[in-house]
Amino acid sequence: MDKTLKALEDSIAHWKKMTKWVGDMSLQGWPVDSREMRRSIGEDWYEQDCSLCGLFIADNCKGCPLAEVDLRCSLIPSTWKKVSTSPDWVEWEYYAQKMIATLQKAKKHYLEGTDEQENRPSDEQNLERDNHQPSDKEYPEEA
């Protein structure tokens, strides 16, 4: 197994472990605290525990299969950024499940060897789309 595929599988297992801990702890309504998770299971959602980051973060995530199907993690509105800015564990768990799905999509994309990069909007285009404010031309006021 190549190191990227192994890192994808490790990352999926890592996120499943974290979501299981959140589900088992019944933390509904509690504020998110990565230190509590680290104390309990020895890991959290930051780069020191991400196998993909271990391979790709030094080169600004170039070649990271997750960055190819989603934005780079540090950009808003990436799935990881939504997890990391969740105010409570219910929202954290919701986005963590989306993170697992995104990682599974990245794994499928990686295994298929498809190169959608040429057709995929750039991070800047995605940010522009997600931060778009409609103009009066798009939604004129009713008279």
N, C-alpha and C positions, 0 to 999 in steps of 0.2 A: 504494500500500500504506500502511495507517495505521501510526502509530508503534508501537503495541502489538504488532501482528503482526510488524513488522520486528524489534522487540526479542526476541520469542519465537524467530524464526528465527535471529537472531544468537546468542542464548543456546544454542540447540541446537548450532549450529556450534562455539561456544566449548567446550562440554562434549565434543563429538566430538574436537576438536583436543587437548584435555587427555588424554582417554583414549587417543588414538593415541600421544601422547608416552609415556605410562606403559607401554603395550604395547610400543612400540619400544625402550624403555630396559631391558627385562628387569629390573625392580627388585624382583622377588619376594623377600620377606623383609626388605627394607630399610625403615627407618622413614620415615614420611611427612614431607616437608619442602617447604613451599610455596615457599621461597626458591630451592630447586634448580629447580623448575619455572619460576619466574619468570626465573631466569638463562638457562634453556634456550630457552623459547618466548615469553618476554615477558609472560606472564599467569599467573594462578592462579585459584582458585575463590572468592576473596573479592569483596565488592561493587564494588570499583573496576573490575573487569573484567566485571561483569554488566550487560548492557543493560537488563534488567528493573529492576534496582536503580536504575539511572540515571533511570528514569521514576517509580518508585513508592516508593523508600525514604524520601524526605523526608516522605511522608504516612503513615508507619508501614505501608507496603505495601498501603494501601487501594487496591483496584482492580487489584492485581497478579494476572494470570491464574494464576500459579503458586500463590499463596496461596489461590486459590479451589478448587484441586484437591488441595492438600496444606496442611500447616500453614505459617505464616510461617516462613521459613528459620531464624530464630534460635531457634525453639522445638524442644524435644525432644519427640517423635521425628521431626521432619521429615526428609525425604530429604537435604536439604542438610546438616543438622546431623550426620547419620550419616556423610556424606562428610568433613566438617570435623573429626570426632573419630576418624577411622579411625587405628589405630596403625601400620598398614603399607600398602604400596602395593597388595597383593592385595585387602585389604578396601576400600581407597579406590576401586579400579577397579570392584569389584562394586557399590558404592553409586553411583558415578558413572554406571554404566550404568543403574541405577534412576533416577537424576536425569534422564538423557536421556529415558527412557520417561515420566517424570512431566511433563517439559517438552512432549513430544509430545502427551500427554493434555491438557495445558493449552492447547496450540495448537488441538487438535480441539475442545475445549470452547469456546474463544473463537470459532472459526470457525462453530460451530453456533449460537452466540448463545443457548445454553440457560442458563437461570438456575436452577441447582441450589442456589444459595446458601441459599434458604429451607429446603430439605430437608437441607442439609449440617450435620452437627454443628458446634458452635462449637469454637474452639481449646481452650477450657477443657474441653468435653465430651470431645474427643479425648484430651487429657492425662489426664483422669480415667480414661477407658477404658484407656489404655496403661499407666497406673501402678497399675491396680486390683490389689489383693491379695485373693485369694479368702478368704471367711470360712468358719468351721467349718460354717455352714449349707449353703454351696454344696458343700463337700467334707467331709462328716463323716468322722471317723476310724472305721476299721473296728474292730469289737470283737474 
